[in-house]
Amino acid sequence: MLAHGSRDWDFTTMNMFSLFEWLAMGALLLIWFTVTRIERRLDKQEMRVDLLLRQAGIDPSRPAEPSDHVKLLAQQPSQRIEAIKAYRRETGADLRSAKAVIESLQSSSDR
C-alpha cells in the first residue's frame, strides 16, 4: 500500500522513468566519448608543439624568460604579487612556476 497523498506508480510511469534513465546514460556516454577523443587530440597537439619547440632549439620544460617589466617589478619586494601576476599574464605559467621564477629573480637581485 502507498501512503496517503503519494502518487500511484503504474507501469507507464515506470517505463517512462526507465526511458529517462537510458537517455541520461546515453547522453553521459556520448559526453565521455567526446571528451576522451578531445583529450587524445590535445595530447597529440602538445607532442607536436614540443617537437617544434625542440627543433627550434627551445626547451619546453624550461620556464619562459621574464620580461624587463617583470624583472623591474621583482626587484621591488612590495611589488612581488604584481610581478607574479605580470609573469603569468605574459607567459601563461601556472601560479607555482611563476612564484618560483619571481623568487629566483628576487634572490639573485639580493646578492
C-alpha distances in whole Angstrom, upper triangle without the diagonal:
4,7,9,12,10,11,10,11,13,16,19,17,17,20,22,21,22,25,26,25,28,30,30,31,34,35,35,37,40,40,41,43,45,45,47,49,50,51,53,55,56,57,59,61,61,63,65,66,67,69,71,71,73,75,76,77,74,72,68,67,70,69,71,74,73,75,78,76,73,76,78,74,74,77,76,74,72,71,70,66,68,70,66,65,68,68,64,65,68,67,63,63,60,60,61,64,65,65,67,70,70,71,73,75,75,76,79,80,81,83
4,7,8,6,8,7,9,12,15,17,15,15,19,20,19,21,24,23,23,26,28,28,29,32,33,33,35,38,38,39,41,43,43,45,47,48,49,51,53,53,55,57,58,59,61,63,63,64,67,68,69,70,73,74,75,72,70,66,65,68,67,68,71,71,72,75,73,70,73,75,71,71,74,73,71,69,68,67,63,65,67,63,62,65,65,61,62,65,64,60,60,57,57,58,61,62,63,65,67,68,68,71,72,72,74,76,78,78,80
4,6,6,9,10,12,15,18,20,18,18,22,22,21,23,26,25,25,29,30,29,31,34,34,34,37,39,39,40,43,44,44,46,49,49,50,52,54,54,56,58,59,59,62,64,64,65,68,69,69,71,74,74,75,72,70,66,65,68,66,68,71,70,72,75,72,70,73,74,70,70,74,72,70,68,67,66,62,64,66,63,61,64,64,61,61,64,64,60,60,57,57,58,61,62,62,64,67,67,67,70,72,72,73,76,77,77,80
4,6,9,10,13,16,20,21,19,20,23,23,22,25,27,27,27,30,32,31,33,36,36,36,39,41,41,42,45,46,46,48,50,51,52,54,56,56,58,60,61,61,64,66,66,67,70,71,71,73,75,76,77,74,72,68,67,70,68,69,72,72,73,76,73,71,74,75,71,71,75,73,71,69,68,67,63,65,67,64,62,65,66,62,62,66,65,61,61,58,58,60,63,63,63,66,68,68,69,72,73,73,75,77,78,78,81
4,7,9,12,15,19,20,17,19,22,21,20,23,25,24,25,29,29,29,31,34,34,34,37,39,39,40,43,44,44,46,48,49,49,52,54,54,55,58,59,59,62,64,64,65,68,69,69,71,73,74,75,72,70,66,65,68,66,67,70,69,71,73,71,68,72,72,69,69,73,71,69,67,66,65,61,62,64,62,59,62,63,60,60,63,62,59,59,56,56,58,61,61,61,64,66,66,67,70,71,71,73,75,76,77,79
4,7,9,12,16,17,14,15,19,18,17,20,22,21,22,25,26,25,28,30,30,31,34,35,35,37,39,40,41,43,45,46,46,49,51,51,52,55,56,56,59,61,61,62,65,66,66,68,70,71,72,69,67,63,63,65,64,65,68,67,69,71,69,67,70,71,67,67,71,69,67,65,64,63,59,61,63,60,58,61,61,58,58,61,60,56,57,54,54,55,58,59,59,62,64,64,65,68,69,69,71,73,74,75,77
4,6,9,13,13,10,12,16,15,14,17,19,18,20,23,24,23,26,28,28,29,32,33,34,35,38,39,39,41,43,44,45,47,49,49,51,53,54,55,57,59,59,61,63,64,65,67,69,70,71,68,66,63,62,64,63,64,67,67,68,71,69,66,70,71,68,68,71,70,68,66,65,63,60,61,63,60,58,60,61,57,57,60,60,56,56,54,54,56,58,59,60,62,64,64,65,68,69,70,71,74,75,75,78
4,6,10,11,9,11,14,14,14,16,18,18,20,22,24,24,26,28,29,30,32,34,34,36,38,39,40,42,44,45,46,48,50,50,52,54,55,56,58,60,61,62,64,65,66,68,70,71,72,69,68,64,63,66,65,66,69,69,70,73,71,69,72,73,70,70,74,72,70,69,67,66,62,63,65,62,60,63,63,59,59,62,62,58,58,56,56,58,60,61,62,64,66,67,67,70,72,72,73,76,77,78,80
4,7,8,6,7,10,11,10,13,15,15,16,19,20,21,22,25,26,27,29,30,31,33,35,36,37,39,41,42,43,45,47,47,49,51,52,53,55,57,58,59,61,63,63,65,67,68,69,67,65,61,61,64,63,64,67,67,68,71,69,67,70,72,69,68,72,71,69,68,66,64,61,62,64,60,58,61,61,58,58,61,59,56,56,54,54,56,58,59,60,62,64,65,66,68,70,70,72,74,75,76,78
4,6,5,7,9,10,11,13,14,16,17,19,20,21,23,25,26,27,29,31,32,33,35,37,38,39,41,42,44,45,47,48,50,52,53,54,56,58,59,60,62,63,64,66,68,69,70,68,66,63,62,65,64,65,69,69,70,73,71,69,72,74,71,71,74,74,72,70,69,67,63,64,66,63,61,63,63,59,59,62,61,57,58,56,57,58,60,61,62,64,66,67,68,70,72,73,74,76,77,78,81
4,6,5,6,9,10,11,12,14,15,17,18,20,21,22,24,26,27,29,30,31,33,35,36,37,39,41,42,43,45,46,48,50,51,52,54,56,57,58,60,62,63,64,66,67,69,66,65,61,61,64,63,65,68,68,70,73,71,69,72,74,71,71,74,74,72,71,69,67,63,64,66,63,61,63,63,59,59,62,60,57,57,55,56,57,59,61,62,64,66,67,68,70,71,72,74,76,77,78,80
4,5,5,6,9,10,10,12,14,15,16,18,20,21,22,24,26,27,29,30,31,33,35,36,37,39,40,42,43,45,46,48,49,51,53,54,55,57,59,60,61,63,65,66,67,65,63,60,60,63,62,63,66,66,68,71,69,67,70,72,69,69,73,72,70,69,67,65,62,63,64,61,59,61,61,57,57,60,59,55,56,54,55,56,58,59,61,63,64,65,67,69,70,71,73,75,76,77,79
4,5,5,6,9,10,11,12,14,15,16,18,20,21,23,24,26,27,29,30,32,33,35,36,37,39,41,42,43,45,47,48,49,51,53,54,55,57,58,59,61,63,64,66,63,61,58,58,60,60,61,64,64,65,68,66,64,67,69,66,66,70,69,67,66,64,62,59,60,61,58,56,58,58,55,55,57,56,52,53,51,52,53,56,57,58,60,62,63,64,66,67,68,70,72,73,74,76
4,5,5,6,9,10,11,12,14,15,16,18,20,21,22,24,26,27,29,30,32,33,35,36,37,39,41,42,43,45,47,48,50,51,52,54,56,57,58,60,62,63,64,62,60,56,56,59,58,59,63,63,65,68,66,64,67,69,66,65,69,68,67,65,64,62,58,59,61,57,55,58,58,54,54,57,55,52,52,50,51,52,54,56,57,58,60,62,63,65,66,67,68,71,72,73,75
4,5,5,6,9,10,10,12,14,15,16,18,20,21,22,24,25,27,28,30,31,33,35,36,37,39,40,42,44,45,46,48,50,51,52,54,55,57,58,60,61,63,60,59,55,55,58,58,59,62,62,64,67,66,63,67,68,66,66,69,69,67,66,64,62,59,60,61,57,55,58,58,54,54,56,55,51,52,50,51,52,54,56,57,59,60,62,63,65,66,67,69,71,72,73,75
4,5,5,6,9,10,10,12,14,15,16,18,20,21,22,24,26,27,28,30,31,33,34,36,37,39,41,42,43,45,47,48,49,51,53,54,55,57,59,60,61,59,57,54,54,57,56,57,60,60,62,65,63,61,64,66,63,63,67,66,65,63,61,60,56,57,58,55,53,55,55,51,51,54,52,49,50,48,49,50,52,54,55,57,58,59,61,63,64,65,67,69,70,71,73
4,5,5,6,9,10,11,12,14,15,16,18,20,21,22,24,26,27,28,30,32,33,35,36,37,39,41,42,43,45,47,48,49,51,52,53,55,57,58,60,57,55,52,52,54,54,55,58,58,60,63,61,59,62,64,61,61,64,64,62,61,59,57,54,55,56,53,51,53,53,49,49,52,50,47,47,45,46,48,50,51,52,54,56,57,58,60,62,63,64,66,67,68,71
4,5,5,6,9,10,11,12,14,15,16,18,20,21,22,24,26,27,29,30,31,33,35,36,37,39,41,42,44,45,46,48,50,51,52,54,56,57,58,56,54,51,51,54,53,54,58,58,60,63,61,59,62,64,61,61,65,64,63,62,60,58,54,55,56,53,51,53,53,49,49,52,50,47,47,45,46,48,49,51,52,54,56,57,58,60,62,63,64,66,67,69,71
4,5,5,6,9,10,10,12,14,15,16,18,20,21,22,24,26,27,29,30,32,33,34,36,38,39,40,42,44,45,47,48,50,51,53,54,55,57,55,53,50,50,53,52,53,57,57,58,62,60,58,61,63,61,60,64,64,62,61,59,57,54,55,56,52,50,52,52,48,48,51,49,45,46,44,46,47,49,50,52,54,55,57,58,60,61,62,64,66,67,68,71
4,5,5,6,9,10,10,12,14,15,16,18,20,21,22,24,26,27,28,30,32,33,35,36,37,39,41,42,43,45,47,48,49,51,53,54,55,53,51,48,48,50,50,51,54,54,56,59,57,55,58,60,57,57,61,61,59,58,56,54,51,51,52,49,47,49,49,45,45,48,46,43,44,42,43,45,46,48,49,51,52,54,55,57,58,59,61,63,64,65,68
4,5,5,6,8,10,11,12,14,15,16,18,20,21,22,24,26,27,29,30,31,33,35,36,37,39,41,42,43,45,47,48,49,51,52,54,51,49,46,46,49,48,49,53,53,55,58,56,54,57,59,56,56,60,59,58,57,55,53,49,50,51,48,46,48,48,44,44,47,45,42,42,40,41,43,44,46,47,49,51,52,53,55,57,58,59,61,62,64,66
4,5,5,6,9,10,10,12,14,15,16,18,20,21,22,24,26,27,29,30,31,33,35,36,38,39,41,42,44,45,46,48,50,51,52,50,49,45,45,48,48,49,53,53,55,58,57,54,57,60,57,57,61,60,59,58,56,54,51,51,52,49,47,49,48,45,45,47,45,42,42,40,42,43,45,47,48,49,51,53,54,55,57,58,60,61,63,64,66
4,5,5,6,9,10,10,12,14,15,16,18,20,21,23,24,26,27,28,30,32,33,34,36,38,39,41,42,44,45,47,48,49,51,49,47,44,44,47,47,47,51,51,53,56,54,52,56,58,55,55,59,59,57,56,54,52,49,49,50,47,45,47,46,43,43,45,43,40,41,39,41,42,44,45,47,48,50,51,53,54,56,57,59,60,62,63,65
4,5,5,6,9,10,11,12,14,15,16,18,20,21,22,24,26,27,29,31,32,33,35,36,37,39,41,42,43,45,47,48,49,47,45,41,42,44,44,45,48,48,50,53,52,50,53,55,52,52,56,55,54,53,51,49,46,46,47,44,42,44,44,40,40,42,41,37,38,36,38,39,41,42,43,45,47,48,49,51,53,54,55,57,58,60,62
4,5,5,6,9,10,10,12,14,15,16,18,20,21,23,24,25,27,29,30,31,33,35,36,37,39,41,42,43,45,46,48,45,44,40,40,43,43,44,48,48,50,53,52,50,53,55,52,52,56,56,54,53,51,49,46,47,47,44,42,44,44,40,40,42,40,37,37,35,37,38,40,42,43,44,46,48,49,50,52,53,55,56,58,59,61
4,5,5,6,9,10,11,12,14,15,17,18,20,21,23,24,26,27,29,30,32,33,35,36,38,39,41,42,44,45,47,45,43,40,40,43,43,44,47,48,50,53,52,50,53,55,53,52,56,56,55,54,52,50,47,47,48,45,43,45,44,40,40,42,40,37,38,36,38,39,40,42,44,45,46,48,50,51,53,54,56,57,59,60,62
4,5,5,6,9,10,11,12,14,15,17,18,20,21,22,24,26,27,28,31,32,33,35,36,38,39,41,42,43,45,43,41,38,38,41,41,41,45,45,47,50,49,47,50,52,50,50,53,53,52,51,49,47,44,44,45,42,40,41,41,37,37,39,37,34,35,33,35,37,38,39,41,43,44,46,47,49,50,52,53,54,56,58,60
4,5,5,6,9,10,10,12,14,15,16,18,20,21,22,25,26,27,29,30,31,33,35,36,37,39,41,42,43,41,39,35,36,39,38,39,43,43,45,48,47,45,48,50,48,47,51,51,50,49,47,45,41,42,43,39,38,40,39,35,35,37,35,32,33,31,33,34,35,37,39,40,41,43,44,46,47,49,50,52,53,55,57
4,5,5,6,9,10,10,12,14,15,17,18,20,21,23,24,26,27,29,30,32,33,35,36,38,39,41,42,40,38,35,35,38,38,39,43,44,46,49,48,46,49,51,49,48,52,53,51,51,48,46,43,44,44,41,39,41,40,36,36,38,36,33,33,32,34,35,36,38,40,41,42,44,45,47,48,50,51,52,54,56,58
4,5,5,6,9,10,11,12,14,16,17,18,20,21,23,24,26,27,29,30,32,33,35,36,38,39,41,39,38,34,35,38,38,38,42,43,44,48,47,45,48,50,48,48,52,52,51,51,48,46,43,43,43,40,38,40,39,35,35,37,35,31,33,31,34,35,36,37,40,41,42,44,45,46,48,50,51,52,54,56,57
4,6,5,6,9,10,11,12,14,15,16,18,20,21,22,24,26,27,28,30,31,33,35,36,37,39,36,35,32,32,35,35,35,39,39,41,45,43,41,44,47,45,44,48,48,47,47,44,42,39,39,40,36,35,36,35,32,32,33,32,28,29,28,30,32,32,34,36,37,38,40,42,43,44,46,48,49,50,52,54
4,5,5,6,9,10,10,12,14,15,16,19,20,21,23,25,26,27,29,30,31,33,35,36,37,35,34,30,30,33,33,34,38,39,41,44,43,41,44,46,44,44,47,48,47,47,44,42,39,39,39,36,35,36,35,31,32,33,31,28,28,27,29,30,31,33,35,36,37,39,41,42,43,45,46,48,49,51,53
4,6,5,6,9,10,11,12,14,15,17,19,20,21,23,25,26,27,29,30,32,33,35,36,34,33,30,30,34,34,35,39,40,41,45,44,42,45,48,46,45,49,50,49,49,46,43,41,41,41,38,36,38,36,33,33,34,32,29,29,28,31,32,32,34,37,37,38,41,42,43,45,47,48,49,51,53,54
4,5,5,6,9,10,11,12,14,16,17,18,20,21,23,24,26,27,29,30,32,33,35,33,32,28,29,32,32,33,36,37,39,43,42,40,43,45,43,43,47,47,47,47,44,42,39,39,39,36,34,35,34,30,30,32,29,26,27,27,30,31,31,33,35,36,37,39,41,41,43,45,46,47,49,51,53
4,5,5,6,9,10,10,12,14,15,16,18,20,21,22,24,26,27,28,30,31,33,30,29,26,26,29,29,30,34,34,36,40,39,37,40,42,40,40,44,44,43,43,40,38,35,36,35,32,31,32,31,27,27,29,27,23,24,23,26,27,27,29,32,32,33,35,37,38,39,41,43,44,46,47,49
4,5,5,6,9,10,11,13,14,15,17,19,20,21,23,25,26,27,29,30,32,30,28,25,25,29,29,30,34,35,37,41,40,38,40,43,42,41,44,45,45,45,42,39,37,37,37,33,32,34,32,29,29,30,28,25,25,24,27,28,28,30,32,33,34,36,38,38,40,42,43,44,46,48,49
4,5,5,6,9,10,11,13,14,16,17,19,20,21,23,25,26,27,29,31,29,28,25,26,29,29,30,34,35,37,41,40,38,41,44,42,42,45,46,46,46,43,41,38,38,38,35,33,34,32,29,29,30,28,25,26,25,28,29,29,31,34,34,35,37,39,39,41,43,44,45,47,49,50
4,5,5,6,9,10,10,12,14,15,16,18,20,21,22,24,26,27,29,26,26,22,23,26,26,27,31,32,34,37,37,35,38,40,39,38,42,43,43,43,40,37,35,35,34,31,30,31,29,26,26,27,24,21,22,22,25,27,26,28,31,31,32,34,36,36,38,40,41,42,44,46,47
4,5,5,6,9,10,10,12,14,15,16,18,20,21,23,24,26,27,25,23,20,21,24,24,25,29,30,32,36,36,33,36,39,37,36,40,41,41,41,38,35,33,33,33,29,28,29,27,24,25,26,23,20,21,20,23,24,24,26,28,29,29,32,34,34,35,38,39,39,41,44,45
4,5,5,6,9,10,11,13,14,16,17,19,20,21,23,25,26,24,23,20,21,24,25,26,30,32,34,37,37,35,38,41,39,38,42,43,43,43,40,38,36,36,35,32,31,32,30,27,27,28,25,22,23,22,26,26,26,28,30,30,31,34,35,35,37,39,40,41,43,45,46
4,5,5,6,9,10,11,12,14,15,17,18,20,21,23,25,23,22,19,21,24,25,25,29,30,32,36,36,34,36,39,38,38,41,43,43,43,40,38,35,35,34,31,30,31,29,26,26,26,23,21,22,22,26,27,26,28,31,31,31,33,35,35,36,39,40,41,43,45,46
4,5,5,6,9,10,10,12,14,15,16,18,20,21,23,20,20,16,18,21,21,22,25,27,29,32,32,30,33,36,35,34,38,39,39,39,36,34,32,32,30,27,27,27,25,22,22,22,20,17,18,19,22,23,22,24,27,27,27,30,32,32,33,36,37,37,39,41,42
4,5,5,6,9,10,11,12,14,15,17,18,20,21,19,18,15,16,19,20,21,25,27,29,33,33,31,33,36,35,34,38,39,39,40,37,34,32,32,31,28,27,28,25,23,24,24,20,18,18,19,22,23,21,24,26,26,26,29,31,31,32,35,36,36,38,41,41
4,5,5,6,9,10,11,12,14,15,17,19,20,19,18,15,17,20,22,22,26,28,30,34,34,32,34,38,37,36,39,41,41,42,39,36,35,35,33,30,30,30,27,25,25,25,22,20,21,21,25,25,24,26,29,29,28,31,33,33,34,37,38,38,40,42,43
4,5,5,6,9,10,11,12,14,15,16,18,17,17,14,16,19,20,20,23,25,27,31,31,30,32,35,34,34,37,39,39,40,36,34,32,32,30,28,27,27,24,22,22,22,19,17,18,20,23,24,22,24,27,27,26,29,32,31,32,35,36,36,38,41,41
4,5,5,6,9,10,10,12,14,15,17,14,14,10,12,15,16,17,21,23,25,28,29,27,29,32,32,31,34,36,36,37,34,31,30,29,28,25,25,25,22,20,20,20,16,15,15,17,20,21,19,21,24,24,23,26,28,28,29,32,33,32,35,37,38
4,6,5,6,9,10,11,12,14,15,14,13,11,13,16,18,18,22,24,27,30,31,29,31,34,34,33,36,38,38,39,36,34,32,32,30,28,28,27,24,23,24,22,19,18,18,19,23,23,21,23,26,25,25,28,30,29,30,33,34,33,36,38,39
4,5,5,6,9,10,11,12,14,13,14,12,14,17,19,19,22,25,26,30,31,29,31,34,34,33,36,39,39,40,37,35,34,33,31,29,28,28,25,23,24,22,19,19,19,21,25,25,23,24,28,27,26,29,31,30,31,34,35,35,37,39,40
4,5,5,6,9,10,11,12,11,11,9,12,14,15,15,18,21,23,26,27,26,27,31,31,30,33,35,36,37,33,31,30,29,27,25,25,24,21,20,20,19,16,15,16,18,22,22,20,21,25,24,23,26,28,27,28,31,32,31,33,36,37
4,5,5,6,9,10,11,9,8,6,9,12,14,14,17,20,22,26,27,25,27,30,30,29,32,34,35,36,33,30,30,29,27,25,25,24,21,20,21,19,16,16,16,18,21,21,18,20,23,22,21,24,26,25,26,29,30,29,32,34,35
4,5,5,6,9,10,10,10,9,12,14,17,17,20,23,25,28,30,28,29,33,33,32,35,37,38,39,36,34,33,33,30,28,29,28,24,23,24,22,19,19,19,22,25,25,22,24,27,26,24,28,30,28,29,32,33,32,34,37,37
4,5,5,6,9,9,10,10,13,15,17,16,18,21,23,26,28,27,28,31,32,31,34,36,37,39,35,33,33,32,29,28,28,26,23,23,23,21,18,18,19,22,25,25,22,24,27,26,24,27,30,28,28,32,33,31,33,37,37
4,5,5,6,5,7,6,10,11,13,12,15,18,20,23,25,23,24,28,28,27,30,33,34,35,32,30,30,29,26,24,25,23,20,20,21,18,15,16,16,19,23,22,19,20,24,22,21,24,26,24,25,28,29,28,30,33,33
4,5,5,5,6,7,10,11,14,14,16,20,22,25,27,26,26,30,30,29,31,34,35,37,34,32,32,31,28,27,27,26,23,22,24,21,18,19,19,21,24,24,20,22,25,23,22,25,27,25,25,29,29,28,30,33,33
4,5,7,9,11,14,15,17,17,19,22,24,27,29,28,28,32,33,32,34,37,38,40,37,34,34,34,31,29,30,28,25,25,26,23,20,22,22,24,28,27,24,25,28,27,25,28,30,28,28,32,32,31,33,36,35
4,6,9,10,14,14,16,15,16,19,20,23,26,25,25,29,30,29,31,34,35,37,34,32,32,31,28,27,28,26,23,23,23,20,18,20,20,23,26,26,23,24,27,25,23,26,28,26,26,30,30,28,30,34,33
4,7,9,12,12,14,13,14,18,20,22,25,24,24,27,29,27,29,33,34,36,33,31,31,30,27,26,27,25,22,23,24,21,18,20,20,23,26,25,21,22,25,23,21,24,26,24,24,27,28,26,28,31,30
4,6,9,8,10,10,11,15,17,20,22,21,21,25,26,24,27,30,31,33,29,27,28,27,24,23,24,22,19,19,20,17,14,16,16,19,22,21,18,19,22,20,18,21,23,21,21,25,25,23,26,29,28
4,6,6,9,9,12,15,18,21,23,21,21,25,25,24,26,29,30,32,29,26,27,26,23,22,23,22,18,18,20,18,14,16,15,17,20,19,15,17,20,18,16,19,21,19,20,23,23,22,25,27,27
4,6,8,9,12,15,18,21,23,20,21,25,25,23,26,29,29,31,28,25,25,25,22,20,21,20,17,16,18,16,12,13,12,14,17,17,13,15,18,17,15,19,21,19,20,23,24,23,26,28,28
4,6,9,12,15,18,21,23,20,21,24,24,22,25,27,27,29,27,24,24,24,21,19,20,20,16,16,18,17,13,13,11,13,16,14,11,14,16,14,13,17,18,17,18,22,22,21,24,26,26
4,6,9,12,15,18,20,17,17,21,21,19,22,24,25,27,24,21,22,22,19,17,19,18,14,15,17,15,12,13,11,13,15,14,10,12,14,12,11,14,16,14,15,18,19,18,20,23,23
4,6,9,12,15,17,14,14,18,18,16,19,21,21,23,21,18,18,18,15,13,15,14,11,11,14,12,9,10,8,10,12,11,8,9,11,10,8,11,13,12,13,16,17,16,18,21,22
4,6,9,13,14,12,13,16,16,15,18,20,21,23,20,18,18,17,14,13,14,13,9,10,12,9,7,9,8,12,14,14,10,10,13,12,9,12,14,13,13,16,18,17,18,21,22
4,7,9,11,10,10,13,14,13,15,18,20,21,18,17,18,17,13,13,15,12,9,12,13,10,9,12,11,14,15,16,12,11,13,12,9,11,14,12,11,14,16,14,16,19,20
4,7,8,6,6,10,11,10,12,15,16,18,15,14,14,13,10,10,12,9,6,10,11,8,8,12,11,14,14,15,12,10,12,12,8,9,12,11,9,12,15,14,14,17,19
4,5,5,6,9,10,11,13,15,17,18,15,15,15,13,10,12,12,9,8,11,11,8,10,13,13,16,17,18,15,13,15,15,12,11,15,14,11,14,17,16,15,19,20
4,5,5,6,9,10,11,13,16,17,14,14,16,14,11,13,14,11,10,14,14,11,13,17,17,20,19,20,18,15,17,17,13,12,15,15,11,14,16,15,14,17,19
4,5,5,6,9,10,12,14,15,11,12,13,10,8,11,12,8,9,13,12,10,13,16,16,19,18,20,18,14,16,17,14,12,15,16,12,14,17,16,15,18,20
4,5,5,6,9,10,12,13,10,9,11,8,5,8,9,6,6,10,10,9,11,14,13,15,15,16,14,11,12,13,10,8,12,12,9,11,14,14,13,16,18
4,5,5,6,9,11,13,11,10,12,11,8,10,12,10,9,13,14,12,14,16,16,18,17,17,15,12,13,13,10,8,11,11,7,9,12,11,10,13,15
4,5,5,7,10,12,9,10,13,11,8,12,13,11,11,15,15,14,16,19,18,20,19,20,18,15,15,16,13,11,13,13,10,10,14,13,10,13,16
4,5,6,8,9,6,7,9,7,5,9,10,9,10,13,14,13,15,18,17,18,16,18,17,13,13,15,12,9,12,13,10,10,13,14,12,14,17
4,5,7,9,6,6,9,8,5,8,11,10,10,13,15,14,15,17,16,17,15,15,14,11,10,11,9,6,8,9,6,6,10,10,9,11,14
4,6,9,8,8,12,11,9,12,14,13,13,17,18,18,19,21,20,21,19,19,18,15,14,14,12,9,10,11,7,6,9,9,7,9,12
4,5,5,7,10,10,9,12,14,14,15,17,19,19,20,22,21,21,19,20,19,16,14,16,14,11,11,13,11,8,12,13,10,11,14
4,5,5,9,10,10,12,14,15,15,18,19,20,21,22,21,21,18,18,18,15,13,14,14,10,10,13,11,8,11,13,11,11,14
4,6,8,9,10,12,13,14,16,18,19,20,22,23,21,21,18,19,20,16,14,17,16,13,13,16,14,11,14,17,14,14,18
4,6,5,6,9,10,10,12,14,15,16,18,19,18,18,16,17,17,14,12,15,14,10,12,15,13,11,14,16,14,15,19
4,5,5,6,9,10,11,12,14,15,16,17,16,16,13,14,14,11,9,11,11,7,8,12,10,9,12,14,13,14,17
4,5,5,6,9,10,11,12,14,15,16,14,14,11,12,13,10,9,12,12,9,11,14,13,12,15,17,17,17,21
4,5,5,6,9,10,10,12,14,15,14,15,12,15,15,11,11,14,13,10,13,15,14,13,17,18,17,18,22
4,5,5,6,9,10,11,12,13,12,13,11,13,12,9,9,11,10,7,10,12,10,10,14,15,14,16,19
4,5,5,6,9,10,11,11,10,10,8,10,9,6,6,9,8,6,9,12,11,11,14,16,16,18,20
4,5,5,6,9,10,10,10,10,8,11,11,8,9,12,12,10,13,15,14,15,18,19,19,21,24
4,5,5,6,9,10,10,12,11,14,13,9,11,14,12,10,14,15,14,15,18,19,18,21,23
4,5,5,6,8,7,10,9,11,10,6,9,11,9,8,12,13,12,14,16,17,17,20,22
4,5,5,5,5,7,7,10,9,6,9,11,10,10,14,15,15,16,19,20,20,22,25
4,6,6,8,10,11,14,12,10,13,15,14,13,17,18,17,19,22,22,22,25,27
4,6,8,11,13,15,13,10,14,15,13,13,17,17,16,18,21,21,21,24,26
4,5,9,11,13,10,9,13,14,11,13,16,16,16,18,21,21,21,24,26
4,7,9,12,10,9,13,14,13,14,17,18,18,20,23,23,24,26,28
4,7,8,6,6,9,11,10,12,14,15,16,18,20,20,22,24,26
4,6,6,6,9,10,11,12,14,16,17,18,20,21,23,25,27
4,6,5,6,9,10,11,12,14,15,16,18,20,21,22,25
4,6,5,6,9,10,11,12,14,15,16,18,20,21,23
4,5,5,6,9,10,11,12,14,15,17,18,20,22
4,5,5,6,9,10,11,12,14,15,17,18,21
4,6,5,6,9,10,10,12,14,15,16,19
4,6,5,6,9,10,10,12,14,15,17
4,5,5,6,9,10,11,12,14,16
4,5,5,6,9,10,11,12,15
4,5,5,6,9,10,11,13
4,5,5,6,9,10,11
4,6,5,6,9,10
4,5,5,6,9
4,5,5,7
4,5,6
4,5
4
